[in-house]
Amino acid sequence: MRVVNWRFTGSKFASDYWNCNWVYAFEVRLYVEGMHYRHVCIESLGYTIPEEVVTSDDVERRLEPLYRRLKLPEGRLEFMSGIRERRLWPRGTRPSDKSIESGRQAIEASGIDPGQIGCVIHGSVCRDQLEPATACRVHDALGLPETCLVYDVSNACLGLLNGILQIANLIELGQIRAGLVVGTEDSRALLENTIDELNRNEALTRESVKPAFASLTIGSASAAVLLVHETISRTKNRLVAARAQAHTAHHELCAGGLEAEATLMQTDSEGLLQQGLVAGAATFGDFLKAAQWSRDQIDKTICHQVGGTHRRMMLQSLGLSEERDFATFPWLGNTGSVALPVTLAMAAENGFIKQQDHVALLGIGSGINCLMLAIDWQRSLAKMRPVAAPHFAVSESPPDINRRTTSASK
């Protein structure tokens, strides 16, 4: 601990006692820098996964004109990313459709009265429209109270984590007793538009095609996180601390949006990886101080699900073991803002996270922004089943996705 702030609180005339005219009073605050929580619990999680599977081999078959023209080797996409498959929602699916499903699952898993929810945030990149907020349709469909705060948050792959932090602050301040963060990413348009553009543009070279590579790894999924005040929590999965850093000098390394009425994204994957490692390492040092944990006291980690190389190099740079990390990217792909909460939910329901585990959520997104959360995990409501390997990144087949919810209460 160190003194990081002081405040003048006033003065008092006290000449007789102190033999001077005035006594000046200062309030000194001692604390560890960061965001700290005493009353916030991660109560339940919900997630929804599409049924349509698109393998990396499928993508390469659709890219046959490009591969033939540039003489690219088959298997390149999976080899470079570690991603075997990704999933797509049916055409016409609105992000709010699946956010409502995931949100309902989280509420039902927790068992709390929806009337106690004082804030709902939609945090994914994908939204129904620019306005009104997609959170409005979610709020209406879930029958949440009219006194609820309702809005969207957009921050690339950190949107849901930012939403968690905002609701945690509201709970810690005593302004609400419970809050819900939801989000749904839909990768169909980006994937299909990228394939079409790569096949159409005959001017592309092996070098100029690289910025489109990351777009071929994107998958679809939906997630929800319900946070509550400890007094109504049945899980006691306490949010301990959080730390963030913004390395925005690198905001142009990954950019996406509407171009000529088509959703496209350009990514300097090598530059983003390099600068992301720097940002992650800097944030992690502050994160350990805020949580008052040592590196060895972290029992489990959940990272943003980019791909195999990113995961390996990020964990190595932080001095963390892959055996303590749970991964879903091999069979879900990079699902953006919902990747980390979906992976947390699956880790909990499959028994990877144990009672009294110190869990580190290591979020990173283009911008470059980092946000890391510390959780003291206690209980999980989900029915457990044996896991054949330490995590799905090394298992031969994906887990059963028919079970959609997980919670930590009973």
N, C-alpha and C positions, 0 to 999 in steps of 0.2 A: 504494500500500500504506500501511497505517497499523497502529499497535499497537491491537489490539482485546482482548487478554487477556494476563494474566500470572499466574504461579503461584509460590508460595514453595516452594523445593526443599530447604531445610534451612540449617543454619549450621555453622560450623567455628571452633574455638578457634585463634587465630593471633596472639597478642599480640606475639611476638617480631618477626614480619615486618611486620605492619601497625601496630605500636605502638598497638594497641587490643585489647580483650578478645575480640571476636567479629566474624566476617565473615558477613554474611547474603547468601545466594545466591538469586537469582530467575531463573526461566526466562521470557523474553519471547518471545511468539509473534507473528510478522509474517505476515499473510495477508490476502487480499481476502475480504470477507464473502461467504458463499454456500456452495454445495456443489460440490466440485471432484473431478475424477476423472483418474487417470493410467493405469489398467489395464483400463477397461471399454470394450467394443466392441459396437455394434449389429450383430449378425452377419447376421440374416436376418429377413424379414417374410413373413407369410402372410395372405391375406384370402379371404373367401367372400362372394359377392353373390347375393341372391335373384333368381329369374327373373321373378317376377310384378311387373309395373310398374303403378303407379297414378299417373296424371298429375294435375296440379292441376285440369285441366278435368274429369277423372273425379270428383274430390272435390266440385267445385262442382255437378256434375250430381246427386250424391247429396244435396247440401244444397239442392236446389231449393225445398223448402217454406220453409226459413229465408230464402233469397235473395228469394223472392217476397214473403214476409211483411214483410221489412225493406227491400225494394226495393234490394238490393245489386247493384252492377254486375258483370257477368260478367268474368272475367279478373282480379278483385281479388286473389286468392290468389297467383298467379304474379307479378303486378305488384309487390305489396308485399314478397314474400320473395325473388324471383329464382329460385325453385325450380320447375322444370318438372315434375318427377316424383320419386317415391320408390318404394321396393321393399318387398315383404312376403314373409315366409317362409310356406310352406304351413301350414295349420292343424295344430296338434298338434306342431309342431317344438319341441324343447326347446333352450334356449340352449346346453347342453353339446354337443348334436349338432353344431352348427356350430363351436363352439369347438374341438372335437376335430379337425374337418377343417382348420381354419386352423392349429392347433398342429402337426398332422402335416406340413402343407405347409412350415411354417417349419423344422422339424427336418430334413426331407428336403432342403430347399434348402441348409441349412448344411453337411450332410454329417457332422455330429458324432455321436458315439455317444450315444444317449439316456441311457445310464448315467452320463454326466457331468453331467446336469442335476440341480442340487441344490435347486431351488425352482420351484414352479409356482403362479401366482396367477391367479385368475379375477377380472377387474376391472370387468365391466360392471354397469349398473344391473339388467339382467334376469338372473335366476338360476333354476335349476330349482326350488328351494324354499329356505326359510329355513335349514334344516339337514338333512343335513350340507352342508358347503361344496360348491358346484357344482364347484370345483376337484378334488374327490375323484374324480368320475366321469371328468374329463379325465385326471387322473393315471393312473387304472386303464386307460383305453382306450389311452393312449399307451405303456403299459408302462414307466413311469418308475420309478426305484429306490425301495425302501422307506425309504431314508434321506432322501428328499426332504422339504422343507418344503412343506406343501399348505394353502392357505387362500384365502378370498375377500376382496376389497377393494371397498368401495362408496363412491363419492364423486362422484355425478352424472356430469358429462361428463369428469371428470379421473381416473376410476378406473384406466384402463390406464396413464396417465402416472404416477400414484402407484405402481402396480405396477412400472413400469420403474425408478423411483427406488429402491424398496426392494430390488429385485434388484441394481441397480448398487451399492448400499451393501454388500450381502453379498459381491459379487465384489471390490470395492475393499478390503474388510477381509480378504480371503483365506479367507473361510468357505465359499464355493462357487466352482466354476469356470464354471458356466453356469446360466442360469435362464430360464424361459419365462413370459411374460405373455399371457393370452388373454382374450377377451370377445366376447359376442354380444348385440346389441340387437334386440329384436323389437317393432316398433311397431304391429302389427296391432290388438291390444286397445285401445290408447290412441286410435288413429285412428278405429276403428269405434265405440267408446263415445262419443267426442266428437261424431261425426256424429249418432249417435242422440239424444244429449242436446240438441244444438242444434236438431234438428228437433222434438223433443218439447216443449221448454220455450217456450211461447208468450209468456211474460212477458219474454223477452229483448228488449233494445233494441240499437241500433247501438253504444251505449256499453258496455253490459254484456256484449256478445258478445266484446269485445276480448281478455279474458284467456284465451279458448279458442283464439285464432288460432295461437299457437306449436305447439299440439298437432297442427294440421293439416299441419305441415311436417316432422314426424318420419318418418324412414325406418329400414329394417332393414339390418344388415350384421354381419360378423364379422371379427375381426382377431387376429393373434398376432405377438408380438415376441420374438425370441430374443437374449439378451445373453450374452456370453462374456468370459472373461479374455483379455487381449491375447496371452498366450502360446499360446493355441489358436485364435486368430482368423486367418482367411484374408482378411479384409476390411480390417481396421485402420480401420474407421469408428468413431473414438473419441468417446465421450461426454466432453465437456470440462468442463461445469459445468451447474448448475441453480440456479434461484432461485424462491422462492414467496412469495406474500402472501395473507393471509386478511382480507377486508373483510366480516366476518360480520354487521355491523350491517344488512346488506341480505339476510339469509337468507330473508326472507318474500316476496321479489319473484317467486320461482318455486318452487312446491311441488306435488308430485304423489304419488299413491298410490291406495289402494283406498278408494272412497267408495260405500257402499251396494252392495258387491260388484261395482263396476265401476271399472276403471282410468281415472282422470281427472287432469288437470293444469291448474292455474291459473297464468298468467304475466302479470306486468306488463311487457310487452315493451319499452315506452318507458323505464320506470324501470330495467329490467335492462340495456338498452343504455347508458343514460347512466352508471350506476354501474359497469358493466363497463368502459367506456372509461377511467374514472378509475382503477380497479384495475389495468387493463392497462398504462396509462402509468406508474404507480408501480412496478409489477413490472419493467417493461422497463428502466427506469433502473438498477435493481439488477442485472438480468440482464446488461447490458452490462459492468458493473464486474466481475461474477463471471467472465464469459467472457474478460474483458480484450480485448474487441472494441470497435471503434467501429461506429457505425450503418452506415457505408459499407463495412465489412468483411463484412457479412452478404450472402452471395451469393443465398441462397434462403430463403424462409419457408414454413412450413406452419401455417395457423391452424386453430382450431376452426371447423367448418363449420356456421354458423348460418344465414346467408343473405347476400344481396347487400349490403344496407345495413350490416349488422354488419361485413362484411369490408372494405368501402370505408372506413367511418369509423374502424375500428380501425387499419388500415394508415396512414391519413392522420394519426391522432393520434400514431402512433409514428414518423412521418417515413419510412415504408417504401413502396417502389414496388409497385403491383399486378402489374407485369410480372415481378417476381421471386417472385411468390406463385403456388402451385398450388392449384386449387380443384376440388372434386367435388360441392358442394352442389346445383348446378343439376339434376343427374340422379340423385343419391342422397338428397337431402334432408339434414336434420340427423340423423345417425346416432349422436348422443350420444357415449359414451365411446370408441367405435371410430372415430369420424370422423377424428380426426387421424392415428392409425396407418394406417388404410386409405388416406388421401390421401398419406401419406408413401410407402407401398408403391407406389402407382400413379405417383407422381412419379419414383421411382427406376427402375421398370421401363420407363418411357417416355422415359428419358434426360433428363428435365427437370433432375435433379440430376447434376452433373458431378463428375469427380475433383477433389479438393482444395477443393470448395465448403464454405464455412461455412454450415451449415444451422441455422436457428432454429425450434424447435417452440414455438409460442405458444399454450399451453393456457389455457382459462378455463371455469369451470363455475359453476352456480348455487350460492349460498352466502354471498357470492361468493368463490370461490377462484381464484387464478391460479398456474400452474406453467409455467415456461419452461425448455427444455433446449437446450443448445448442442452441436452435433455437427460434427466434422471428417470430412467424407465422403471416401472414397477410391475404392472400387470397387463395382460392381454386377454381379451374376451374370446378371440378367435379360436376355433378348434385347430389343434396342432396336428401336423402329419410329419412323418420322417422326411428329412431332406437327404437325398443320396450323396450330395456333395456340399462343401462349405457354402457355396452360393451358386446361383444359376449360371453364372458366367462360365462355369466349368462343367455343368451338367449336360447330358446328352440331349435332353428335351426340355421344353418349357414346363413350368408347373401348371397344375389344373387351374384354369381361369374361370371355372363355373362359379366359384365362391368369390363374391365381389366385395365383401365388407370385412373390416376388422375394427375392433375397439379394444379398449383396455379396461373394461369394467365388468362387474357382475353383481 
